[in-house]
Amino acid sequence: MRISLMTKQVNNSPGGKIRSGPTSARWLQGLFTYGRMIKFSHTIFALPFALVTVILVQRQYPVQIIDIGWIIIAMVAARSAAMGFNRVVDAPIDRKNTRTRMREIPNGDISTTAAWIFIVVSSGVFLLAAAMLGWRCIYLSFPILAVLFSYSYAKRFTWLSHLYLGFAISLAPWATWVALAKTFLGPIWLLSLALLTYIAGFDILYACQDIRFDQSEGLHSIPARFGPRRALQIASALHVVAFLSFAAMFPLFKMNVAYMVTVAIIGVLLVVEHLIVRPEDLSRINVAFFQVNSLISTILFLGVLVDEIIRRQL
């Protein structure tokens, strides 16, 4: 009787509808807590690049709907495992940083044991999805997980950690190409380069928030090594490379004018991002990081999708 009272309550209103009780509420709250731990909303930064790859692959190779589903599952699971691992490894550091001490593990919302279980389950789902995509993917899944996990230690050893993060995430388009085209070779490397420099550039911007903390803790980053002004210049250079890589895809993949309009919009957004973050005023970093960057990846996907629709009508 006690169990039934914890799982559901009967509404006394006409019709006697059953409504969710404390147990379902706790499950929902727990789901949101894990989502916050891994910053699930940030999936929008990389997932559109995988979907762009799907559109480009199907121009040359047959693509099955079920494979697209497994790619999305693999992307979400790999990112969840990597972010969970990062939160566990960084928990001792996060407790010292006023900006991060309220994250889910440092503040006690999620125990370290629960986080490890989450990492193992997410890794298992990723390996399953990889296996469903073929032998190439299952062989690649282990080194990919190793790269994703090892990023968490990069800032302890090198100020190039931003580029390492960009490289880790840039594996998404290439791995998607391998999964669908069944080949390790192809022009998709250009999209991976764009993603690498795009991610590394805005990660440098984000790291400007922790310059003093990183220096005091012996952590390595470009802002901590060179200061905010030089760091923003390096981030700008990386974003120029990203923009040129996006533009170079136009002839390589025989895109239409719609794609070039998309690239132009992305260029404007990158400029805006660097205009609102200044060395003497870092207060708007979160606007640049969360809002502008989510727009860039989404607009890229929509632009390539529109380009494909136009291509089919010609």
DRENGUNU-959345 format. One record per residue: x, y, z of N, C-alpha, C, O in turn; residue in one letter. Coordinates in pm, whole numbers, plus 32768, in hexadecimal, padded with zeros to 4 digits. Layout:
residues N
XYZXYZXYZXYZA...
END
This chain:
residues 314
80537F8880008000800080008056807D8000803880DF7FBBM80C28079804E811C80EB8056815C81077FCE816C817B7FA7R8181809A7F8581BF80AA7F03815F80EC7EA2818781467E57I80E480C27EA1808480FB7E43806C818F7E5F805681DD7E03S806F81B67EDF805C82417F0180D082977ED380BF830E7EB7L8148825C7ECB81BE82A77EA281C782B57E0A820983107DD7M8186825C7DC38194825D7D32812282A57CEB813482D47C7BT80AF82AE7D29804382F57CE47FD983217D497FCB82E87DB5K7F8F83887D217F2283B97D727EA783C17D1A7EB283D77CA1Q7E3383B07D567DB783B67D097D7A84407D1B7D66846D7D8BV7D5E84807CAF7D2185037CB17C8D84F47CD17C4984A07C95N7C5A85437D2D7BCE853B7D537B7385827CF17AF985817D02N7BA985BF7C8B7B5886067C297B0985A17BD87B2E852C7BD3S7A9C85CC7B977A4A85717B477A9F85277AE07AF285617A9CP7A8884A87AD97AD484557A7B7B4384097AC07B7883AA7A87G7B6884337B3B7BCC83EC7B877C4F83DA7B3F7C87836D7B41G7C8384447AFE7D0084387AB47D7584207B127D7A84577B80K7DD183CC7AE57E4983AD7B337EB584137B117ED0842D7A9CI7EF2844A7B777F5C84AA7B5F7FDE847A7B9C7FDE84237BF4R804A84B07B6E80CE84877B9D80E084AA7C2F80B785157C5BS812084507C79813C84667D0681CD84817D1F821884A07CC2G81F884767D9F828184987DC482ED84497D7A835584817D58P82D583C77D60833C83767D20835A83A77C9283CE83B77C6DT82F283BE7C44830683EF7BBB834684787BBC839784977B65S832284C97C1D835E854F7C2883F285447C45844285907C0FA841784E57C9E84A584D37CBD84F284A17C44856484CA7C2DR84B484477BF784F584167B7E850C84897B1C857784947AE0W84A884DD7B0C84B3854E7AB0851D85B07AE0856D85E37A91L851D85C97B62858186237B9A860E85EB7B88866C86347B68Q861B85677B9D869C85277B8A86CC852F7AFA874285447AE0G866E851F7A9C869085277A0E86C685B279EC872985BE79A5L868486187A2086B186A17A07873886BC7A4A878A87077A16F874D867F7ABE87CC86927B04884086587AB488A986987AA6T882E85E07A7F889785A57A2B88A885F579AA891886037978Y8839862879758842867C78FE889386FA791688DE872678C0G88828734798F88D287AB79B08965878779C389BD87D3799CR897F871279FD8A0986EA7A158A5786E279928ACA870F798CM8A1A86AA792B8A60869978AC8A43870978498A6D870477D5I89F98771787889D787E17821899887AB779F89C987C67732K892B875F77AF88ED871C773D88C8877F76CE88CE875E7658F88A287F976F5887A885C769288ED8881763688D688B175C7S896A886C766189DD888D760F89F38829759E8A4B883C754AH89A287BE759B89AB875E752D899587A474A889C387767440T894D881574AC892D885F743189AB889773EF89A788BD737AI8A1B889E74388A9588D373FE8AD1887373978B09889F7333F8AC787F073AE8B0A878F73598AAA873973078ACC87137296A8A348718733C89D786BF72F689B286F1726A89AC86A1720DL899987747258897A87A171CF89E88783716A89CA877070F4P8A66877E71968AD3875F713B8AC986CE710B8AE786B07098F8A9F867571648A8B85E9713C8A1685DF70D98A1D85927079A89AD862C70F2893A86297097895B866770108929863A6FA9L89B186CE701089E187066F928A2C86996F448A1D868D6ECBV8A7D864B6F8B8AC785DF6F4A8A6985796F0C8A8385466E9FT89FB855B6F51899884FE6F1B896485306E93895984E26E34V894585B16E8C891285EB6E0F897A85E16DA0895A85C26D2EI89F885FC6DC48A6285F96D5F8A82856B6D338A9E85536CBDL8A7F850D6D908A9D84816D6E8A3884496D0B8A5C84056CABV89B884666D24895184276CD1895484576C40890F841F6BEAQ89A384BD6C2689B484E76B9B8A0784836B4C89FE847B6AD1R8A5984366B928AB383D86B4F8A9A83466B738ABB82EC6B26Q8A5F832F6BEA8A4E82A66C1B89BF82936C4E898282F16C7EY898B82186C43890581FE6C79890582046D12896181D16D53P88A082426D4A889682536DDC8810821D6E0B87A8823C6DD1V881381CC6E74879881956EAC876E81E66F2787C282146F75Q86EC81F56F3786B582436FA686E4820B702C870482577088I86E781877038870E814B70B8879E816F70DD87BE817D7153I87F2817D7079887D81A370958885823170CA88D7824F7121D8830828A7096882C831370C988058312715C883C835D71ADI87A482BD717E877A82B1720A87EB8283726487FE82B972D1G8837821F723688A781EE7287891682567292895B825C72F7W892782A8722B898C8312723289658379729C89BA83A672E9I88E6839E729F88B983FE730488CB83C5739088F8840A73EBI88A7834573A188B983037423894C830174498970831F74BBI89A182DE73E98A3182D874048A678361742B8AB8836C7488A8A3C83C973E68A69845174048A43847A74928A9784AA74DEM89C5846774B489948490753889D7843D75A689FE8473760DV89E583BB758F8A21836375F48AB4838276098AE38388767BA8AFF8397759C8B8E83B475A78BA4843875F08BFB84427646A8B54849C75CC8B63851D760E8B3D851376A28B7E855076F7R8AD484C776C08AAA84B7774C8B178472779E8B33849C780ES8B54840977658BC083C377AB8C36842077C28C708423782EA8C5B846C775A8CCE84C677638CB7853577C98D1085547818A8C3F857077C78C2185DC78258C1985A778B48C4685E87912M8BDE853078C48BD984F479498C6384DB79808C7F84F779F5G8CBB84A5792B8D45848B79548D8C850D79788DD5851379DAF8D75857479298DB285F679448D86862D79CB8DD686667A14N8D07861D79EB8CD386507A6A8D0E86047AE18D29863F7B49R8D2385827AD18D5E85337B3E8DF0855B7B528E1C85747BC2V8E3B85627AE48EC985837AEC8EDE86117B228F3B86297B6EV8E88866D7AF98E9886FA7B1F8E56871E7BA48E6387907BD2D8E0F86C07BE28DC786E07C5D8E2087217CC88DF687847D04A8E9986ED7CE48EEE872D7D4A8F1287BD7D258F1B88137D7DP8F2587D87CA48F4388607C778EC788B77C7D8ECD892B7CA7I8E56887E7C538DDA88CB7C528DB388FB7CDE8D7889667CECD8DD388AD7D448DB188D57DCD8DFB89547DF88DCC899C7E50R8E6E896E7DBA8EBE89E27DE08E988A607D928EB68ACF7DBCK8E568A4C7D208E388ABB7CC58DAD8AF27CE58D4B8AA87CE1N8DA58B737D028D238BAE7D248CBF8BA47CB18C468BA27CC7T8CF18B9D7C368C988B947BC38C5D8B087BB28BF18AF97B79R8CA28AA27BE38C798A187BC98C5689C67C458C2F89527C39T8C658A017CBB8C5389B17D348BC389827D488BAA89287D98R8B6489BD7CFF8AD989927D0B8AB2892C7CA18A3C890D7C90M8B1488F87C598AF6888B7BFD8AC888117C4B8ADD88077CC4R8A8887B47C068A3A874A7C488A8C86EF7CA18A5B86C47D0AE8B0886CF7C7C8B5986777CD28B9386C57D498B8886957DBAI8BD087397D348C0487837DA88B9B87A97E0F8BB787A97E87P8B2187C97DE28ABC87F27E448A6B877E7E7D8A1287937ED0N8A8A87027E518A4C868D7E8D89CB865E7E4B898E85FE7E7BG899E869F7DE0892486727D9D893585E77D5F88D785987D5BD89AE85CB7D3089CD85487CF48A4C85147D378AB0855B7D40I8A4784997D668ABE845F7DA58B2284337D3B8AFE84207CC7S8B9E84247D638C0583F67D068BE4836A7CD28BF9834D7C5CT8BB183147D2A8B8C828C7D018B1F828F7C978B2782487C32T8AB882E27CAD8A4A82ED7C4C8A7D83237BC88A5282F87B5DA8ADA83827BCF8B1383BA7B548B6083507B068B58834A7A8BA8BAB82FB7B4D8BF582907B0A8B95822E7AC78BAF81FF7A59W8B28820E7B0B8AC381B57ACF8A8D81F47A4F8A7B81AF79EAI8A7282757A548A4082BD79DF8AA582B5796D8A7F82A278F9F8B2582C4798C8B8F82BF79278B94823578E78B9E8229786DI8B8F81CC79398B97814379068B1E812478AD8B2E80E97842V8AA7814C78D88A2E813278898A34817E78058A178146779BV8A5A81FD780B8A64824E77908ACB821377308AB5820E76B7S8B3D81E777668BA381A977128B6F812976D28B8A810E765DS8B2580DB77208AEB805F76EB8A8A807A76798A8A80327615G8A3780E1768989D98106761E8A24813275A189FE81107531V8A90817E75B58AE181AA75438B1E813274FA8B1B812C747FF8B5480D275458B91805C75078B28800974BE8B437FD27453L8AB0800074F78A447FB874B58A207FFB74318A117FB973CAL8A118080743489EE80C973BA8A5B80B873518A3E80A772DBA8AD980BD737D8B4980AB73208B45802072E18B5D80107269A8B267FBC73328B207F3272FE8AB07F2472968ABE7EDA7235A8A427F6B72AC89D27F63724E89F37FA871CA89AF7F927166M8A5A7FFC71CB8A80804571518AEE7FFF71018B15802F7097L8B1F7F8E71358B7F7F4170E78C057F30712C8C217F6F7191G8C577ED770F28CD67EB371328D387F2871388D857F337197W8D367F7F70D48D907FF270D98D74804871538DCF80787197R8CF4805B716D8CCC80B371DC8CEC807672648D1680BD72BFC8CD97FF572748CF67FB872F58D8C7FBA73108DB57FCB7383I8DDD7FA972A78E6E7FB372BA8E97804172DF8EF080557331Y8E5780A372A28E77812F72BC8E42816073438E7681C0737BL8DDB811F73758D96815273ED8DF2815774678DE781B274B9S8E4C80F674748EA380F474EA8F0A816574E98F1781AC754DF8F54817A747A8FAE81EE74798F64827374818F9982D374B9P8EEB827B74498E9E82F874538E7B831574E58E8783877512I8E5082AF752E8E3482C275BD8EB382ED76078EAE83427660L8F2482B175E38FA382D476238FC58367760C8FF183AD7668A8FAF839675918FC9842375728F6B847D75C18F9684E275F9V8EEC845A75C48E8984AB760C8EA884B276A18E9F851D76DEL8ECC844176DC8EE9843E776B8F6C8487778C8F7584CD77F1F8FCF84767738905284B0775890528547775390AA8587778DS8FF08583770E8FE98615770C8FE2864E779A901986B977B4Y8FA1860777F48F8E8639787C9013865278C39018869D7924S907D861378949100862578D391588688788691C386AE78B7Y912D86B2780F9182870377B891AD878577FA922187AD77EFA915087C9783D9172884C787691D1884278ED920488A7791DK91E987C9791A924C87B6798592DA87B3794C933C87BD7997R92E687A478C7936A8792788B938C87F8781E94028817780AF9328882D77D793478883776592E088F07752926988DC7769T930E8965772692B289D37708927089C0767F921E8A127655W9294895576399254893375BB91D588DF75D091A088A57571L91A788D9764B91318888766C90B688B0761B9060885C75FFS90AE892F75F4903B895D75A4903B8919751B8FD288F174E9H90B0890C74E090BB88C87460909E8833746F906687F47415L90C687FB74E190A9876D74FA9012875775038FDD86F674CDY8FCE87B375498F3C87AA75508F0087B574C58EA7876874A1L8F30881574768EFE882473EE8F1387A6739C8EBB877C7351G8F8A876973AA8FA686ED73628F47867D738C8F1386347338F8F318671740F8EDA860674418E4D861374088E1285B173DCA8E19868C74088D9186A273D68D8C869A733E8D2686747305I8DFA86BF72FD8DFD86BD726A8DFB862F72328DEC861D71B9S8E0B85CD72888E018542725B8D72851D72338D5D84BB71EDL8D10856D72608C83854D72458C63854871B08C2B84E47183A8C8585AF71608C6785A570D08CB38532708D8C7A84E9703BP8D32852270B08D8184B770728D4A842E70958D3D83D7703EW8D28841971158CF28397713F8C6B837D70FC8C4C830B70D8A8C1A83E670EC8B9A83D770A78BB083AF70168B67835B6FDFT8C1383EC6FD78C3583C96F4C8C5F83366F438C3282EE6EE9W8CB5830B6F9D8CE282806F9E8C6D82206FB08C6581B96F6EV8C118244700A8B9F81ED70288B4481DC6FAF8B10816F6F97A8B2F82486F648ACF82446EF68B0E82256E6F8AD581DC6E1EL8B85825D6E568BC682476DD58C1881C56DD38C3F81956D68A8C30818E6E498C7D81116E578D0B81206E218D4580C26DEBK8D4281966E308DCC81B06E068E0A82166E648DC5826D6E98T8E8D820B6E798ED282686ED08EFB82E96E878F21834B6EC6F8EF282E66E038F2083576DB38EA883A66D7F8E3B83716D6CL8EBF84276D678E55847A6D308E6D850D6D4F8EBF852D6DA5G8E2685656D0B8E3A85F56D1B8E01862D6D9D8E0986A66DB6P8DC885D76DF08D8886086E6B8DEE86426ECD8DC886836F2FI8E6E862B6EB48ED686606F0C8ECC86F86F168EF387336F7BW8E9987386EAC8E8F87C96EAD8E2787F86F128E3B885D6F56L8DB887B06F1D8D5487D16F828D8B87B7700D8D6F8803706AL8DDA874C701D8E198731709E8E7B87A070C58E8287C77139S8EC487D470638F1F8843707E8ED188C070A98EFA89067106L8E6388D970678E0F894C708C8DDC893C711B8DDD899C7169A8DB188C4713E8D7D88AB71C48DED88B7722C8DD888EF7298L8E628881720D8ED4888772698EF68918728D8F01893A7303L8F05896C72288F2E89F672418EBC8A49727C8ED48AA472CBT8E428A2A72568DCC8A6E728E8DC18A5173248DAD8AAD7373Y8DCC89D373498DC389AB73D68E3989E274278E268A1A7492I8EB289D273F38F2A8A01743A8F238A9774518F498AC874BBA8EF48AE073ED8EEB8B7273F98E8E8B9E74678EB28BF374B9G8E148B65746C8DBA8B9574D58DDC8B59755D8DB38B8F75C3F8E258AE975608E518AB575E08EBB8B11761E8EC38B207698D8F0C8B5075C98F6C8BB275FA8F228C2976378F488C5B76A1I8EB98C5775F48E698CC4762A8E318C9E76B38E378CED7712L8DFB8C2676BC8DBD8BF977398E238BF077A98E048C0D781DY8E9E8BC777888F078BB577ED8F388C3A78268F7A8C3D788EA8F178CA777E28F418D2A78158F028D48789E8F358D9C78E8C8E958D0578BE8E548D1A79408EA98CE879B58E9B8D177A25Q8F028C88799A8F498C437A058FDF8C607A04902D8C0F7A37D90088CD079CC90988CEC79C090DE8CE77A4891418C9F7A58I90AD8D327AA890EF8D377B2B90E98CB27B72914B8C887BB0R90788C6F7B69906A8BED7BAB90CA8B887B6E91108B417BB7F90CF8B817AE991288B227AA691BA8B3D7ACB92078ADF7AE3D91DF8BBA7AD092698BDC7AF392898BB37B8292F78B827B9EQ922A8BC77BDD92428BA67C6992488B107C80928C8AE27CDCS92008AC27C2D91FA8A317C3E925E89E77BE49266896C7BE8E92AA8A317B95930A89F17B3C92CA89AC7AC59304894F7A8DG925389D87A9E920F89A17A2A923689EF79AD92568A6679B5L923489AB793C926789E878C191F58A0E7862919989C0784BH91FE8A87782D91A28AB577C791E58B27777C92458B6377ADS91B38B43770791EC8BB276BA91D68C38770092338C897704I915F8C53773991508CD1778391AD8CDA77FC91E38D457817P91BF8C6C784592178C6F78BA92A98C81789192F78CBD78DBA92CD8C4E781C93588C5677ED93778CDF77AF93E08D1877CBR931C8D12775C933A8D89770E92EA8E05773693068E737705F92878DF5778D92338E6677B291BA8E72775791B88E3976EAG91548EBE778390D68EC4773790E48F0376AD90A58ED3764EP91358F6C769E913E8FB0761C917A8F5275B391428F447546R91E88F1475D392278EB7757391CE8E3D755D91C78E0974EDR918B8E1075C491328D9C75B690C08DB97555909E8D657502A90878E31755E901A8E547503904D8E60747490048E437415L90C88E8B746391038E9073DC91158E0473A390FB8DED732DQ91428DA773F691528D1D73C990CA8CE073A890BD8C987345I90668CFC73FA8FDF8CCA73E08FAA8D03735C8F6A8CBC730FA8FC68D8273438F9B8DC072C58FDD8D7A724D8F9B8D6071E9S905F8D5D725890A68D1971EC906A8C8F71D2905A8C66715EA904A8C47723C900D8BC2722C8F858BCD71E88F618B797196L8F398C3472098EB58C4571CD8EBF8C72713B8E648C5770ECH8F2C8CB671178F438CD4708A8F5A8C52703D8F258C406FCFV8FA88BF770778FBE8B7570378F3A8B28702B8F208AE96FC5V8EE98B2E70938E678AEB708F8E108B24701F8DD38AD86FD3A8E0C8BA870148DBC8BE86FAB8DEE8BBF6F208D9E8B9F6EC9F8E728BC26F0C8EAB8B9C6E8A8E8F8B096E6A8E7D8AE56DF6L8E8E8AB66ED18E708A276EBD8DDF8A146E928DC289C56E39S8D848A5E6ED38CF78A596EAA8CEA8A866E188CA48A476DC9F8D2E8AF36DF58D258B286D6E8D5F8AC66D088D2A8AB96C99A8DCC8A826D2C8E0D8A256CCF8DB789AB6CB18DCE89656C4EA8D5389926D048CF989226CEA8C9F893D6C728C6888E06C37M8C9089BD6C4E8C3889E26BDE8C61899C6B5C8C0E89586B1FF8CDE89AA6B308D0389626AB48D1A88CD6AC98D00887C6A70P8D4B88A96B418D6D881D6B598CF387C36B548CF987546B1FL8C8387F36B8B8C0887A46B8D8BA187D56B278B2E87AA6B27F8BCE88326ACF8B7688666A658AF3889C6AA08A8688746A78K8B0288F76AFF8A8E89316B418A4F899E6AEB8A8989C86A87M89D889CB6B1289908A346ACC899F8ABA6B1589E18AC46B7DN89618B206ADC896C8BA76B1589368BAB6BA389678BF86BF6V88D18B5B6BC188978B596C4789008B3C6CB188FC8B726D1FA895F8AE56C8F89C88AC56CEE8A248B3C6D058A4C8B556D76Y8A468B856C9C8A9D8BF96CAB8A5A8C656CFE8A9D8CAC6D49M89D78C736CF1898E8CD16D48899B8CA56DD989AD8CF86E33V89938C226DEF89A48BEB6E768A2D8C0B6EAD8A3B8C346F20T8A958BF76E5A8B1E8C126E858B2E8CA76EA68B728CCA6F06V8AEF8CFD6E588AF78D8C6E718AB98DAE6EF88AEF8DFF6F44A8A478D716F178A058D886F998A5E8D58700B8A6B8D9C7071I8A9C8CE36FF88AF78CAF705E8B6C8D0F70738B978D2670E4I8BA08D4670068C0D8DA770118BE58E2070638C328E5070B5G8B6D8E51704C8B3B8EC470988B2F8EA0712C8B548EF07182V8AFC8E2A714A8AED8E0071D68B748DF2721B8B828E147290L8BD78DC071D38C5E8DB5720D8C978E3F722D8CD88E537293L8C7F8E9E71D38CAD8F2771EC8C668F6072678CA58F9E72BDV8BE38F4C726E8B958F7D72E18BCB8F4073638BD88F8673C8V8BE98EBF735F8C1D8E7B73D58C9A8EC074098CAB8ECF7482E8CF18EE873B08D6F8F2673D98D5F8FBA73F98DB48FF5743CH8CF38FF773C98CDA908273EA8CA1909174788CBB90F574BBL8C54902F74A48C15903B75288C6E900975998C519020760EI8CDD8FC475778D3D8F9875DD8DBE8FE675C68E038FD27562V8DDD903D76248E549092761A8EB49072768B8E88904776F6R8F36908776778F98906A76E18F7C90B577628F95908277D0P8F47912F77558F2B918077CB8E9E916978038E7D919D786DE8E4C911977BB8DC490FD77E98D9E906E77C18D7690557750D8DAC901378208D8E8F8678078D058F5E783C8CE58EE77844L8CB38FC0785F8C338FA478A18BCD8F6378458B6B8F2A7874S8BE38F6A77C08B7F8F3677628BAD8EB477218B7D8E8E76B6R8C0A8E7077628C3C8DF1772B8BCB8D8C771E8BC38D4676B9I8B758D8377828B098D20777E8AAA8D3977098A778CDA76CEN8A938DB876E88A3F8DD776748A808DA175F58A3E8D6175A2V8B028DBB75E78B4B8D8B75718B4E8CF3756D8B3C8CB67504A8B668CB675E18B788C2475E78AF68BDA75CC8AF28B817578F8A8C8BFE76138A118BB0760C89B78BDA759989838B847551F89A38C59758589418C86752389798C8A7496893F8C4F743BQ89E88CCE74828A208CDB73FC8A4C8C5373C58A318C347351V8A8F8C0374178AC38B8473E58A568B1F73C68A628AD07368N89EB8B217415897C8AC773F6893A8AF07373890A8A9B7328S89368B72735688FF8BA272D889538B747261891E8B4C71FAL89D78B7A72708A318B5872028A1D8AC771D68A0D8AAD715EI8A1E8A6A72348A1089DD720F898689BF71D5897989707177S891F89FE720D889789E771DB88858A227150884A89E370F8T88B98A9B713B88AD8ADC70B988FA8A8D704F88CC8A826FDDI896D8A56707389B88A0470138964898E6FE5895A89726F6DL89268947704488D488D37020886088FD6FC6884588BE6F60F881A89686FEE87A789946F9F87D289C16F14878C89A96EB2L88468A036F0B88768A306E8A889789BC6E2D887789C06DB7G88D889566E6288F988E06E11887A88956DEB8871885F6D7CV881988916E46879A884F6E28875188976DB7872088566D5AL874A891B6DBE870B896A6D53875689566CD0871889496C66V87DA89556CD8882D893E6C61880A88B86C21880288AD6BA6D87F688526C7387D587CE6C3F874A87CD6BFF8735878D6B98E86EC88146C3D8664881B6C048668885E6B7A8629882F6B1CI86B388CC6B7186C189116AEF870588B86A8986DE88B36A15I876A88726AB687B588176A5E875B87AD6A22876A878A69ADR86FE87786A7086A4870F6A40863D874369DC860986F9698AR862287C669E585BC8800698C85F7882E690685AE884468A6Q867A883B690186BA8868688686C087F9681C86F4881067AEL
END
